[in-house]
Amino acid sequence: MDLPVRFVLPDLAVLSIAQHPTRTREDLRRTRSLDGRHLGGGAAEELLEAVAHGIELAASELRVPPAHELDQPNRAVTTLATAYVAQRAGDLELDPAILATRADLVDFMQDPPHGRLAGGWRNDLVGEGLQRLAKGMASLSFDGRGALVLEERSFRPVDR
């Protein structure tokens, strides 16, 4: 079809099928973001065939994108950074994705930091706080009202 995937199937549907491979038309009907317009004209059968083919592939035949350095060992770093960005976005009444996507956070957490957060207005709003958090100079805590606050780090562990 020579179209971006999201023009054929919504991103959420592709992700859902990848995480929980569909095996029947009923599975497809229960897949989030899929509806009749995506499954007509033989598309449902083609999709089920593609999923079945993928399931049968040997591990050596899989083409998986390279894992980014922060994907596994530092997942907690990315999770904490995402929470901080979400809180700042809420405080500023912005969509968190406008401030930083997960990819932006991964790029920024490199040494040296790069990407959209490394300079400009995004750096002013969240980059400096993220750098302090990543360097251990600041910590996130709850403010007692359900919001997160970035604070100077005390270096006094509570759990030992």
C-alpha positions in Angstrom: 0.0 0.0 0.0 3.1 2.3 0.4 1.5 4.2 3.3 2.6 4.8 6.8 1.5 2.1 9.2 -0.7 4.4 11.2 -2.7 5.2 8.0 -3.6 1.5 7.7 -3.9 0.6 11.4 -3.9 2.9 14.5 -0.7 2.8 16.5 -2.6 1.6 19.5 -3.9 -1.4 17.6 -0.5 -2.3 16.2 1.0 -2.1 19.7 -1.9 -4.2 21.2 -1.5 -6.9 18.5 2.2 -7.0 19.0 1.8 -7.4 22.8 -1.1 -9.9 22.6 -1.0 -11.6 19.2 -4.5 -12.1 17.8 -5.4 -15.5 16.5 -9.1 -15.1 15.6 -11.5 -12.5 14.1 -13.0 -12.2 17.5 -9.6 -11.3 19.0 -9.4 -8.6 16.3 -12.8 -7.3 17.2 -11.7 -6.9 20.8 -8.5 -5.1 19.9 -8.5 -1.5 21.1 -8.7 1.1 18.3 -9.7 -1.5 15.6 -13.1 -1.3 14.1 -14.9 -2.6 11.0 -13.3 0.0 8.6 -9.9 -1.5 9.5 -10.9 -5.1 9.0 -13.0 -5.0 5.8 -12.0 -6.1 2.3 -10.0 -9.1 3.5 -7.8 -7.0 5.8 -8.8 -9.1 8.8 -7.6 -12.3 7.2 -4.4 -10.8 6.0 -3.7 -9.4 9.4 -4.4 -12.8 11.1 -2.1 -14.5 8.5 0.7 -12.0 9.2 0.4 -12.5 12.9 0.4 -16.3 12.5 3.5 -16.1 10.3 5.2 -13.9 12.9 4.4 -16.3 15.7 6.0 -19.2 13.7 9.2 -17.4 13.1 12.4 -18.7 14.7 14.1 -16.3 17.0 17.0 -16.0 14.5 14.5 -14.8 11.9 13.1 -12.0 14.0 13.9 -8.4 12.9 13.8 -6.4 16.1 14.9 -2.8 16.4 18.1 -2.3 18.4 17.5 -1.8 22.1 18.5 1.7 23.2 21.0 1.9 26.0 18.4 3.1 28.5 15.7 0.6 27.6 16.5 -2.1 30.2 19.1 -1.3 32.8 17.9 2.3 33.4 14.2 1.9 32.9 13.7 3.4 36.4 15.5 6.6 35.3 13.2 7.0 32.3 10.2 6.3 34.5 11.2 8.8 37.0 12.0 11.4 34.3 8.6 10.7 32.7 6.8 11.3 36.0 8.7 14.6 36.5 7.8 15.8 32.9 4.2 14.8 33.4 4.0 16.8 36.7 5.6 19.9 35.1 3.3 19.6 32.1 0.3 19.4 34.4 1.6 22.5 36.3 2.0 24.3 33.1 -1.3 23.0 31.6 0.4 21.4 28.7 0.3 18.0 27.1 3.3 16.1 28.4 4.3 15.0 24.9 4.8 18.7 24.0 7.5 18.9 26.7 9.1 15.6 26.1 8.4 12.2 24.6 10.1 9.0 25.9 12.5 9.2 23.0 13.4 12.8 24.0 14.1 11.6 27.6 16.3 8.8 26.4 18.3 11.2 24.1 18.6 13.7 26.9 19.9 11.1 29.4 22.9 10.3 27.3 26.4 11.7 28.0 26.5 14.3 26.7 22.7 15.1 26.6 21.3 15.8 23.2 18.0 16.1 21.4 15.1 18.6 21.9 15.6 18.9 25.7 19.3 19.8 25.4 18.5 23.5 24.7 15.8 26.0 24.2 12.5 26.4 26.0 12.1 22.7 26.8 15.5 22.8 28.6 14.3 25.8 30.5 11.1 24.1 31.6 12.3 20.5 32.3 15.9 20.0 31.1 17.6 21.6 34.0 15.5 19.8 36.5 16.1 16.5 34.7 19.8 17.1 34.8 19.7 17.7 38.5 17.6 14.6 39.0 19.9 12.4 36.9 23.0 13.7 38.7 21.5 12.9 42.1 21.4 16.5 43.1 17.6 16.6 43.3 14.9 14.1 44.1 11.2 13.7 43.4 8.7 13.5 46.3 5.0 13.9 46.9 3.9 17.3 48.2 1.2 15.8 50.5 -1.5 16.8 48.1 -0.9 14.2 45.4 1.5 16.2 43.2 5.2 15.6 42.7 7.8 18.2 43.6 11.5 18.3 42.6 13.5 19.0 45.8 17.1 19.5 46.7 18.4 16.1 47.7 19.1 15.5 51.4 21.4 12.5 50.9 19.8 10.9 53.9 18.3 7.5 52.9 15.1 6.6 54.6 15.3 2.8 53.9 18.5 1.0 54.9 
